[in-house]
Amino acid sequence: MTTTEELQLKITALSLQAEKYENDQRALATELAQAKQDLKEVNKPTITQEHYNILCDNISHKISEFDFDDADNFDIDFCIDYDSRIAVESMSFQNTDEIQRLVEEAIEQTFKTID
């Protein structure tokens, strides 16, 4: 038979081992996430800062051409609030395809495409 003191020591040792295991597991998970992020980074195509600035300027210019004030670009749901006033319950932008087209145009205008 083991004594209470021996069991207490065993419990303490097992608790320390479990804590170490959890810490090791968290460290491995962090290291794995970092390795996955590093893999994404290493496979990214490179671009010079000059080309990046030109691209950003062209995209900004194209997006500024878009009419965000046009109500037809939004899906708006109205409600009556607690003061019996009409209020906007939700509003969502519905013309993402046009924004995408403008960005694609800016990229095409900035770079020559090769096969």
Residue pairs with C-beta under 8 A, 6 or more apart in sequence:
2 10
47 55
51 110
51 111
54 110
55 106
55 107
55 110
55 111
58 106
58 107
58 109
58 110
59 102
59 103
59 106
59 107
61 106
62 102
62 103
62 105
62 106
63 99
63 102
63 103
65 102
66 98
66 99
66 102
67 73
73 93
73 94
73 95
73 98
74 91
74 92
74 93
74 94
75 91
75 92
75 94
76 88
76 90
76 91
77 88
77 89
77 90
77 91
78 86
78 87
78 88
78 89
79 86
79 87
79 88
79 89
80 86
80 87
81 87
